[in-house]
Amino acid sequence: MKRLWECLFTMTTAATIGMATPAASAADARLQQVLKRLDAGQPIMVAAIGGSITTGYAANPPRERGWAAQVAARLGRWGPVRFINAGVSGTDSAAAVQRLQSHVLDAEPDLVFVEFGVNDQWLDERVRAASYEALLRRLLSAPKPPAVVPLMLTQQGNRFRDAVDQQLRLAAHYGLTAVDFGQWMQGRVDSGQGRWEVLYDEPVHPNQRGHDTIAQAVIESLEGAMKTGAPAVAAALPEPLHARAREYEHVRHFAGDDLKPWRHHGFVRGGEVHPEWAQLPGGQVAGWTTTADDAQASFLVWGREVAVFHAESERYRNLEAWVDDGPVVTLRGQVPERVGYIGWHYTVVGTDLEPGAHLLHVRVKRDEWAGSGRSASLVSVMGAGLLPPALHPSDFVRESPSGVRGWRFVTADDARWRTTGRTGKEASGARLLAWSGTELRARFTGTQFALRFAPGRGGINHFTVEVDGRPHMLSLRGEGLADWRLREPLPPGEHSLRIVKRTEGAMAEAVLHGLLLGTGGQLLAPPPARPLKLEFYGDSITAGACNGDMGEDQYEDLSSHDGTRAYGALTAQRLGADYVGIAFSGIGITRTWGEFLMPQVWNRVAPWPDAPEAPRDAREPDVVLVNLGQNDHGFPASRGEPFAADFAERYLAFVRQLRQRYPATRLVLLAGGMTAWKEQPAIPQALAEAVRRLKAEGDAQVWTYTFQAFSWAHPRIDVHAQMADELVGFLKNNVLP
């Protein structure tokens, strides 16, 4: 009986015998181990992931005579081979990292071929190298890592090699046997032993003879790899060549029930489903489609990068999409070249986003197809960069205080800061920052700056630091007094600075000592005051607890808890107002999950009864809003205990304390965001009674409002956005002049 490689080699065509074996980037020990197992008669699982060429497009029949099927069949003539064809037409490596787990890794293959040379050429240049590298890394770091063989295909004539050349460098970096078919075939053409036009009937897809030749090239490469000595398999992967590759190692595909708009008009379930993707494990369900000119929808998504996967054809319309308040991107569904068939595209909508939750907005593009009745649709949303906290990127560099010696230091209590919210002043000129939403703004000149911080009580503090309107996330992890320098220098000239505390005071405090400005930098007069001031008192809902969590509520990673994206802060932002947030998870009027009740800490610089009492602000808030009661119901209900009979009286007593401190301000008593007001009628009754009694006493500046938007768990940023929509409308129509 012939051994494996004798068997393989006798199956070559006469035209290929004696020709050069395709160049391999390196001898791969893992590949040799798999092939030796097959040579010994042991069963192996083979998978191929790629685009339409991997599916066998233009072969006849495709699933039997495409290059991938032929390679699996030739291997199977020696030993038992199970084969998975995970090719999906029109997809690239960015979509592949999203589907890799269900389509390939869940089957625990022993050998995987990767083919994205052609389709990655059309992929966004900002994406393709990193997404392809992440694809290799995820394969090589799987619990049962397979041997990986990258196959580099080009268009006819070895044309457009940008993506292929990147992929070859990555294959060499990870010590993989790579098959550069374009280069190999071009060598045959140059030596007069082959012609490109014989292998292709059109520029992109090889015909049957092309598939036969690709399969032969792969087999010859495997034969060559088997004969070459190889080093032992490395114990660990090398560092990635592309920094963003780690982001594509942490992905999430939002489709089906995971992709439901929280707000939409004109969209319905439907649209094209990729027929090949639908047949693979996990399938694919319809996304969202519309024929309405004014259709729009908003989705809750996660990731440092957000992309939309959508169909394209000469008969579709275009969509527009944007993330949060970012730039608008066209989702090109109307592609005149796609006559008679459907293509598929991965369009990046938001990139270099903060880690965590985001709002994706989609609408029909207003263009010449208005009124045509043509459909526009999206299939799914793909998030990348769902990184664990330890891998969150930072735009700041930690320096010791001596590291910025010679820089100009300005204390945190300097009059040129514009401070909003409760802060504690220290003798050194530092400020204690506890309550979430506390904000400091400034204007300065120069090209470099740093912030001198020291951790206070609690755990990790998270801040948003906006420079000229661009947000940067800063996390203080308890390292002691340190200077945090913005990594990238700024252009010369005047700059705006905004520092906002995201983490609620019950979880962490920080002390801001001041601002350091590089050579020639100056702190300028403070930014102008905003015309309106809102002050909120509440619990975890108002604090923004868990509002960026994906899945269940959690309190271990507070980077996803952001008080600046809670409904109160959003309401203030939309009204152009200052925001003051006095909010504490678990707190109530009569019951608490912690140690303290709101009446014990509401007027303190930090959420502790022993914290100094906050002095009265020179400027009273225009509106004070109270949203309490969730924990007065939730805590006793969790223990099977009754709701406090004196809640209404104690709630009114607290409101009277607020009125005493702010005799002229408008008061709005809120309920909602979670379910207490639905489950415990005594809560809305207590609010209504408080308003009735105060008005009976001559206080006309008091209102009550119950949110219709709510969540059974802590509301996420989509629900907070809906709450802000409601509240802005109520304030404009009823409270504000």
C-alpha positions in Angstrom: 0.0 0.0 0.0 1.3 3.4 -0.9 2.1 5.8 1.9 0.1 9.1 2.0 2.4 11.3 0.0 3.1 8.8 -2.6 -0.7 8.5 -3.0 -1.2 12.2 -3.2 1.6 12.7 -5.7 0.4 10.1 -8.1 -2.9 12.0 -8.4 -1.2 15.1 -9.9 -1.9 15.9 -13.6 0.8 15.4 -16.1 1.0 19.2 -16.7 2.0 19.8 -13.1 4.5 17.0 -12.5 8.0 18.4 -12.1 6.9 22.0 -11.6 7.9 24.1 -8.6 6.1 23.4 -5.3 4.2 26.6 -4.1 6.4 28.5 -1.7 5.5 28.0 2.0 6.2 30.7 4.5 7.6 28.3 7.1 7.6 24.7 8.0 4.8 24.1 10.5 5.3 21.5 13.2 1.5 21.3 14.0 0.7 20.7 10.4 3.3 17.9 10.2 1.8 16.3 13.3 -1.7 16.3 11.8 -0.5 14.9 8.5 1.5 12.2 10.2 -1.7 11.2 12.1 -3.5 10.9 8.8 -0.6 8.9 7.4 -1.0 6.5 10.2 -4.7 6.0 9.4 -6.1 8.1 12.3 -9.2 10.2 11.5 -8.9 13.9 11.2 -11.4 16.8 10.8 -10.6 19.3 8.0 -12.3 22.7 7.6 -12.0 25.5 5.1 -13.2 29.0 5.8 -13.3 31.6 3.1 -15.5 33.4 0.5 -17.2 32.3 -2.7 -14.1 30.6 -4.1 -14.0 28.3 -1.1 -17.7 27.5 -1.5 -16.7 26.2 -5.0 -18.3 28.9 -7.0 -18.0 28.3 -10.8 -17.0 24.6 -10.2 -19.4 22.0 -11.3 -20.8 20.9 -8.9 -19.4 23.5 -6.5 -19.5 21.5 -3.2 -17.9 18.5 -4.8 -15.4 19.9 -7.3 -14.4 23.2 -5.7 -10.8 23.5 -4.6 -11.6 22.8 -0.9 -13.7 19.8 -1.5 -11.0 18.4 -3.8 -8.3 18.8 -1.2 -10.4 17.1 1.4 -11.2 14.3 -1.0 -7.5 13.7 -1.8 -6.6 13.6 1.8 -9.5 11.2 2.4 -8.1 8.6 0.0 -5.5 7.7 2.6 -7.3 8.1 5.9 -10.6 8.9 7.4 -11.4 12.6 6.8 -14.5 14.6 7.8 -14.8 17.9 6.0 -16.5 21.1 6.8 -16.9 23.7 4.1 -17.4 27.0 6.0 -17.1 29.1 2.9 -19.7 32.0 2.7 -19.8 34.0 -0.5 -19.0 37.7 -0.2 -17.5 37.5 3.3 -14.1 38.6 4.4 -11.9 38.1 7.4 -13.8 40.7 9.4 -17.1 38.7 9.0 -15.1 35.5 9.5 -13.9 36.3 13.0 -17.6 36.8 13.9 -18.7 33.4 12.6 -15.5 31.4 13.3 -16.7 29.9 16.6 -20.0 28.4 15.4 -18.9 27.6 11.8 -15.4 26.1 12.6 -14.1 26.0 16.1 -17.1 24.3 17.7 -16.3 21.3 15.5 -12.7 21.1 16.9 -11.1 20.6 13.5 -7.5 19.3 13.2 -6.7 21.2 10.0 -8.1 24.6 8.8 -7.6 26.3 5.4 -8.1 30.0 5.4 -8.9 31.8 2.1 -9.6 35.6 2.1 -7.0 37.0 -0.3 -9.6 38.2 -2.8 -12.4 39.5 -0.6 -10.1 41.2 1.9 -8.8 43.3 -1.0 -12.2 45.0 -0.9 -12.3 45.2 2.9 -11.7 48.5 4.7 -7.9 49.1 4.8 -8.3 50.1 8.5 -9.7 46.6 9.2 -8.3 43.9 7.0 -4.8 43.3 8.4 -6.0 43.3 12.0 -9.1 41.2 11.4 -7.1 38.6 9.4 -4.5 38.4 12.1 -7.2 38.0 14.8 -8.6 35.1 12.7 -5.3 33.3 12.8 -4.8 34.1 16.5 -8.2 32.7 17.4 -7.5 29.5 15.5 -4.1 29.1 17.0 -5.2 29.8 20.6 -8.3 27.6 20.5 -8.6 25.0 23.3 -7.7 22.4 20.7 -5.6 24.5 18.2 -5.7 23.1 14.7 -3.0 23.3 12.1 -3.7 26.3 9.9 -2.8 26.7 6.3 -3.5 30.2 4.8 -4.3 30.1 1.1 -3.5 33.3 -0.8 -5.6 33.7 -3.9 -5.7 36.8 -6.1 -7.8 37.9 -9.0 -6.8 36.7 -12.5 -3.3 37.7 -13.4 -2.0 37.8 -9.8 -3.6 41.3 -9.6 -4.3 43.3 -6.5 -1.9 41.8 -3.9 -2.2 44.3 -1.1 -4.3 42.0 1.1 -2.4 38.9 0.1 1.0 40.4 0.9 -0.2 41.4 4.3 -1.5 37.9 4.9 1.8 36.4 3.9 3.7 38.5 6.4 1.2 37.4 9.1 1.6 33.7 8.1 5.3 34.0 8.5 5.0 35.8 11.8 3.0 32.8 13.2 5.2 30.1 11.5 2.5 28.8 9.2 2.7 27.0 5.9 1.1 29.4 3.5 0.2 28.7 -0.2 0.7 31.8 -2.4 -1.2 30.6 -5.4 -1.0 33.9 -7.2 2.7 34.0 -7.1 3.1 30.3 -7.9 0.8 30.6 -10.9 2.5 33.7 -12.1 5.8 31.8 -12.0 4.3 29.2 -14.3 3.0 31.8 -16.7 6.3 33.6 -16.8 8.1 30.2 -17.6 5.6 29.5 -20.4 4.0 26.5 -18.5 0.6 28.0 -17.8 -1.9 30.7 -18.8 -4.2 32.7 -16.5 -7.0 32.9 -19.0 -7.4 29.1 -19.1 -8.2 29.2 -15.3 -10.7 32.1 -15.3 -13.8 32.9 -17.3 -14.1 36.3 -15.5 -11.6 38.4 -13.4 -12.5 37.2 -9.9 -13.7 33.5 -9.8 -11.6 30.6 -11.1 -13.5 28.2 -13.4 -13.4 24.4 -13.0 -9.8 24.1 -14.3 -8.9 26.9 -12.0 -10.3 25.0 -9.0 -8.4 21.9 -10.1 -5.1 23.8 -10.3 -5.6 25.5 -6.9 -6.3 22.1 -5.3 -3.2 20.7 -6.9 -1.1 23.7 -5.6 -2.4 23.1 -2.0 -1.6 19.4 -2.2 1.9 20.1 -3.4 2.4 22.5 -0.6 1.3 20.0 2.0 3.6 17.4 0.4 6.5 19.9 0.7 5.7 20.8 4.3 5.7 17.1 5.2 9.2 16.7 3.9 10.6 19.8 5.6 12.0 19.8 9.1 10.1 22.1 11.5 10.7 23.5 15.0 8.5 22.4 17.9 5.2 24.2 18.3 5.7 27.4 20.2 4.3 27.4 23.8 2.7 30.8 23.3 1.7 33.0 20.5 4.0 35.9 19.6 2.7 39.4 20.1 0.4 40.6 17.4 1.9 42.6 14.5 -1.2 44.8 14.5 -2.3 46.4 17.7 -5.9 46.3 16.8 -5.8 42.5 16.2 -6.7 42.0 19.8 -9.9 43.8 19.3 -11.0 41.4 16.6 -10.2 38.5 18.9 -13.1 39.8 21.1 -16.2 40.0 19.0 -19.9 39.8 19.2 -22.4 39.1 16.4 -25.8 40.8 17.0 -28.5 39.1 15.0 -32.0 37.6 15.5 -33.3 38.2 19.0 -30.0 40.0 19.9 -30.8 42.7 17.4 -34.0 44.3 18.3 -34.4 48.1 17.9 -35.3 49.9 21.0 -36.8 52.6 18.9 -37.9 52.3 15.2 -40.3 53.6 12.6 -41.0 51.9 9.3 -38.7 48.9 9.8 -40.0 45.3 10.0 -38.4 41.9 10.3 -37.3 40.6 7.0 -34.9 41.2 4.1 -32.4 38.9 2.5 -30.7 36.1 4.4 -27.3 34.8 3.2 -28.3 31.3 1.8 -24.9 29.8 2.5 -24.6 31.3 6.0 -28.1 30.1 6.8 -27.1 26.5 6.1 -24.1 26.5 8.4 -24.4 25.7 12.2 -26.3 28.4 14.0 -27.9 29.5 10.7 -28.9 33.1 10.0 -32.2 34.8 10.6 -33.7 37.8 8.8 -32.6 41.2 9.9 -34.6 44.4 9.4 -36.0 45.8 6.2 -38.1 48.7 5.0 -39.6 50.4 1.9 -40.5 53.6 3.7 -38.6 56.8 2.8 -38.6 58.0 6.4 -37.8 54.7 8.1 -35.3 54.8 11.0 -34.2 52.5 13.8 -31.9 52.5 16.8 -30.1 49.5 18.3 -28.1 48.8 21.5 -24.7 47.4 20.6 -21.3 46.9 22.1 -17.7 47.2 20.9 -14.8 49.5 20.1 -15.8 49.0 16.4 -19.4 48.6 15.2 -20.1 47.4 11.6 -23.2 46.5 9.7 -23.5 43.4 7.6 -25.9 44.0 4.7 -26.9 42.9 1.2 -26.2 44.9 -1.9 -27.8 44.7 -5.3 -28.8 46.9 -8.2 -32.4 46.8 -6.9 -31.8 47.9 -3.3 -31.7 51.3 -1.7 -29.0 52.8 0.5 -29.1 53.3 4.3 -27.2 55.7 6.5 -25.9 54.8 9.9 -24.0 56.4 12.8 -22.9 55.4 16.3 -23.9 57.7 19.2 -23.2 61.2 18.0 -20.5 60.1 15.5 -20.3 60.8 11.7 -22.9 59.4 9.3 -21.8 56.5 7.1 -23.6 55.3 4.0 -24.5 51.6 3.9 -24.3 51.1 0.2 -27.1 48.7 -0.7 -27.7 50.1 -4.2 -24.8 48.8 -6.3 -25.5 49.0 -10.1 -22.8 46.4 -10.9 -24.7 43.7 -8.9 -27.1 42.9 -11.8 -29.0 39.7 -11.3 -27.3 38.6 -8.1 -26.9 39.7 -4.4 -23.6 40.7 -2.8 -22.8 41.1 0.8 -20.8 43.8 2.6 -19.2 44.5 6.0 -19.4 48.3 6.5 -17.7 49.9 9.4 -19.9 52.6 11.0 -18.0 53.5 14.2 -14.4 52.8 15.0 -12.0 53.7 17.9 -15.0 53.9 20.2 -14.8 53.7 23.9 -15.1 50.1 25.1 -18.6 49.2 26.1 -22.2 50.0 25.0 -23.2 52.2 22.2 -26.3 53.3 20.3 -26.4 52.5 16.6 -28.8 54.6 14.5 -30.0 53.6 11.0 -32.2 55.5 8.5 -33.1 55.3 4.8 -30.9 57.7 2.8 -32.7 60.5 1.1 -31.7 60.2 -2.6 -33.0 59.8 -6.1 -34.8 56.6 -5.1 -37.3 58.3 -2.8 -40.8 57.1 -3.5 -39.6 54.1 -5.6 -40.8 51.5 -3.2 -37.4 49.8 -3.3 -36.3 48.0 -0.1 -33.4 48.8 2.1 -32.2 46.3 4.7 -29.6 45.1 7.1 -28.9 41.6 8.2 -26.9 42.0 11.4 -24.5 44.1 13.4 -20.9 43.0 14.2 -19.1 44.4 17.2 -15.3 44.1 17.7 -13.2 45.2 20.7 -15.4 43.8 23.4 -12.2 43.7 25.5 -11.8 42.6 29.1 -10.9 45.5 31.4 -7.2 44.5 31.6 -6.9 45.1 27.8 -8.8 48.4 27.6 -6.6 50.8 25.7 -5.7 54.1 27.3 -4.8 57.4 25.8 -3.0 58.4 29.0 0.5 57.5 30.2 1.1 57.3 33.9 4.1 59.4 35.1 5.6 59.9 38.5 5.3 63.5 39.7 9.0 64.0 38.9 8.4 62.9 35.3 6.8 66.2 34.4 9.2 68.4 36.3 9.3 71.9 34.9 5.7 71.9 33.7 3.3 74.6 35.0 1.1 73.3 37.8 -2.4 74.7 38.5 -4.3 73.5 41.6 -7.8 72.0 41.3 -9.3 74.9 43.2 -8.0 77.6 40.9 -10.7 80.1 40.0 -10.1 79.5 36.3 -11.8 76.0 36.5 -15.5 75.8 35.9 -16.7 73.2 38.5 -20.2 71.7 38.5 -21.4 69.2 41.2 -20.5 68.4 44.7 -16.7 68.4 45.5 -14.8 68.5 48.7 -12.0 71.1 49.0 -8.7 70.2 50.7 -6.1 72.5 52.2 -3.6 71.6 49.5 -5.9 73.0 46.8 -7.0 69.6 45.7 -10.7 68.5 45.2 -12.4 65.4 46.4 -14.5 63.9 43.5 -17.1 61.4 44.7 -20.5 61.8 43.1 -20.8 60.6 39.5 -21.3 63.3 37.0 -19.1 65.8 38.8 -17.5 67.9 36.2 -14.6 70.3 35.8 -14.0 72.4 32.7 -11.2 74.6 31.6 -9.5 76.3 28.7 -5.8 76.3 28.1 -3.0 76.7 25.5 -0.1 74.5 24.8 0.5 71.1 23.3 0.8 68.9 26.3 -1.0 68.4 29.6 -1.3 66.0 32.5 -3.8 65.5 35.3 -2.5 64.9 38.9 -4.7 62.4 40.6 -4.6 60.4 43.8 -7.1 57.6 44.6 -9.5 58.0 47.4 -11.9 55.6 49.1 -13.1 52.5 47.2 -11.9 50.8 44.0 -11.2 51.8 40.4 -12.3 55.2 39.3 -13.4 55.8 35.7 -13.4 59.3 34.1 -14.2 60.7 30.8 -11.7 63.4 29.8 -12.8 65.4 26.8 -10.2 67.4 24.9 -11.6 69.7 22.2 -14.8 67.6 22.3 -13.0 64.2 21.8 -13.5 61.8 24.7 -10.7 59.8 26.3 -11.3 57.3 29.0 -9.1 57.5 32.1 -9.1 54.7 34.7 -7.4 55.2 38.1 -6.6 51.8 39.6 -5.3 52.8 43.0 -1.7 53.4 42.0 -1.2 56.3 44.4 -0.4 59.9 43.5 0.5 60.1 39.8 0.4 62.4 36.8 -1.6 61.1 33.8 -0.3 62.6 30.6 -2.2 62.5 27.4 -0.1 60.3 25.1 -0.5 62.2 21.9 0.6 65.9 21.7 -2.1 68.5 20.8 -1.8 71.0 18.0 -0.7 74.5 19.1 -3.4 76.9 20.1 -6.3 77.1 22.5 -7.9 73.9 23.8 -11.0 72.9 25.8 -10.8 70.4 28.7 -13.7 68.6 30.4 -13.2 66.1 33.2 -16.3 64.1 34.2 -16.5 61.4 36.9 -18.3 58.3 35.6 -18.1 56.0 38.6 -20.6 56.5 41.4 -19.3 57.7 44.7 -20.4 54.6 46.6 -17.9 52.6 44.6 -14.9 54.9 44.3 -13.6 58.3 45.1 -10.6 60.3 43.7 -8.7 63.4 44.6 -7.8 65.8 41.7 -4.7 67.8 42.8 -4.5 69.8 39.6 -3.5 70.3 36.0 0.0 70.3 34.6 0.7 72.2 31.4 3.8 71.6 29.2 6.3 74.2 28.2 4.5 77.5 27.3 1.1 76.3 28.3 -1.3 78.7 30.1 -4.6 78.2 31.8 -7.1 80.7 30.4 -10.3 82.3 31.7 -13.0 79.7 32.6 -15.5 78.5 30.0 -18.8 80.3 30.1 -21.5 79.1 32.5 -24.4 77.1 31.1 -27.8 78.9 31.3 -29.6 76.1 33.2 -28.7 73.9 36.1 -30.4 70.5 37.0 -29.8 68.6 40.2 -30.9 64.9 40.5 -31.3 62.8 43.7 -31.6 59.1 43.1 -30.4 55.5 43.4 -28.6 53.2 41.0 -30.9 54.2 38.2 -29.9 57.8 38.4 -26.2 56.8 39.0 -26.2 54.8 35.7 -25.3 51.5 37.4 -25.0 48.6 35.0 -26.1 50.8 32.1 -23.3 49.5 29.8 -23.4 45.9 31.0 -23.8 43.2 28.4 -25.9 40.4 29.8 -26.7 40.3 33.5 -26.2 43.2 36.0 -22.7 43.1 37.6 -20.6 45.3 39.9 -17.2 43.7 39.3 -16.2 45.8 36.3 -17.3 49.4 36.8 -16.0 50.6 33.5 -19.4 49.7 32.0 -21.2 51.8 34.7 -21.3 55.4 33.4 -23.1 58.1 35.2 -22.6 60.5 32.3 -24.9 58.3 30.1 -27.7 58.0 32.7 -31.0 59.7 32.0 -30.3 62.7 34.2 -27.0 63.6 32.6 -28.5 63.0 29.1 -31.4 65.3 30.0 -29.0 68.0 31.1 -26.9 67.6 28.0 -29.9 67.9 25.7 -31.1 71.0 27.5 -27.6 72.6 27.5 -27.7 72.5 31.3 -25.2 71.9 34.1 -25.8 68.5 35.7 -25.4 67.7 39.4 -26.0 64.0 40.4 -26.4 62.9 44.0 -27.0 59.2 43.4 -26.1 56.0 45.3 -26.8 52.4 44.3 -29.1 50.6 46.7 -30.2 53.7 48.6 -33.8 54.6 49.5 -35.9 56.7 51.9 -36.9 53.9 54.3 -34.8 50.9 53.3 -31.4 50.4 51.7 -29.2 47.5 50.4 -26.3 49.2 52.1 -25.7 51.1 55.3 -27.2 54.5 54.7 -30.5 56.2 53.7 -30.7 59.1 51.4 -31.8 61.6 54.1 -28.5 60.8 55.9 -26.2 61.7 52.9 -28.1 63.9 50.5 -26.3 67.1 51.5 -22.7 65.7 51.9 -19.7 66.1 49.6 -19.5 62.3 49.5 -22.0 59.5 50.1 -21.1 59.0 53.7 -22.7 60.4 56.9 -19.2 61.4 58.2 -18.4 63.4 55.0 -18.5 67.2 55.4 -21.7 68.9 54.6 -21.7 70.6 51.3 -21.9 74.4 51.4 -24.8 76.0 49.6 -23.9 76.7 46.0 -23.7 80.3 45.0 -26.1 79.4 42.2 -29.2 77.4 43.1 -30.3 74.7 40.7 -33.2 75.7 38.4 -34.8 72.3 38.8 -34.3 69.6 41.4 -35.5 66.2 40.4 -35.9 63.2 42.8 -36.2 59.5 41.7 -36.3 57.3 44.8 -38.4 54.4 45.9 -37.1 51.4 43.9 -35.1 50.1 46.8 -37.7 51.0 49.4 -39.8 48.3 47.5 -37.1 46.0 46.1 -35.1 45.4 49.3 -38.0 44.3 51.6 -39.6 42.4 48.8 -36.4 40.4 48.3 -36.7 39.3 52.0 -40.4 38.7 52.0 -41.0 41.8 54.2 -43.8 44.4 53.8 -43.3 47.8 52.2 -42.8 50.5 54.9 -46.1 51.9 56.0 -44.6 55.3 56.7 -42.9 55.7 53.3 -45.2 58.5 52.2 -44.6 60.6 55.3 -40.8 60.1 55.2 -40.7 60.8 51.5 -42.5 64.0 52.0 -40.2 64.9 54.9 -37.2 64.5 52.6 -38.8 66.7 49.9 -39.4 69.3 52.5 -35.6 69.2 53.3 -34.9 69.9 49.7 -37.4 72.7 49.6 -35.8 74.3 52.7 -32.4 74.2 51.0 -33.7 75.5 47.7 -36.8 77.7 48.5 -37.1 79.1 44.9 -36.2 76.1 42.8 -38.7 73.9 40.8 -39.2 70.4 42.2 -40.0 67.4 40.0 -40.8 64.1 41.8 -40.0 61.1 39.5 -40.8 57.5 39.4 -39.6 54.8 37.1 -36.7 53.4 35.1 -37.3 50.0 36.8 -40.4 48.3 38.0 -41.1 49.4 41.6 -43.7 51.9 40.6 -45.6 49.1 38.7 -45.3 46.5 41.5 -45.9 48.8 44.5 -48.8 51.2 44.0 -47.9 53.0 47.2 -44.9 54.6 45.5 -46.8 56.7 42.8 -49.5 57.3 45.4 -46.9 58.8 47.8 -45.5 61.1 45.0 -49.0 62.3 44.1 -49.8 62.9 47.8 -46.6 64.9 48.3 -47.4 67.1 45.4 -51.0 67.6 46.6 -50.0 68.6 50.1 -47.2 70.9 49.0 -49.6 72.7 46.6 -52.2 72.9 49.3 -49.6 74.8 51.3 -49.0 77.2 48.5 -46.0 75.6 46.8 -46.9 75.9 43.1 -43.4 74.9 41.9 -43.7 71.1 42.3 -44.6 68.4 39.7 -44.6 64.6 39.4 -43.7 62.5 36.4 -43.7 58.7 35.9 -41.5 57.3 33.2 -43.0 54.9 30.7 -39.6 53.5 29.6 -38.4 50.9 32.1 -36.3 47.7 32.4 -36.8 44.6 34.6 -33.1 44.8 35.4 -31.0 48.0 35.6 -31.8 50.0 32.5 -29.1 50.1 29.8 -28.2 53.1 27.8 -31.0 52.6 25.4 -33.6 52.8 28.1 -31.8 55.8 29.6 -32.0 57.5 26.2 -35.8 56.9 26.1 -36.1 58.2 29.7 -34.2 61.3 28.7 -36.5 61.8 25.7 -39.5 61.6 28.0 -38.1 63.9 30.6 -36.9 66.6 28.2 -40.3 66.7 26.7 -42.0 67.0 30.1 -39.7 69.7 31.3 -40.0 71.8 28.2 -43.8 71.5 28.2 -44.5 71.8 31.9 -41.7 73.0 34.0 -39.3 75.3 32.2 -40.4 78.7 31.1 
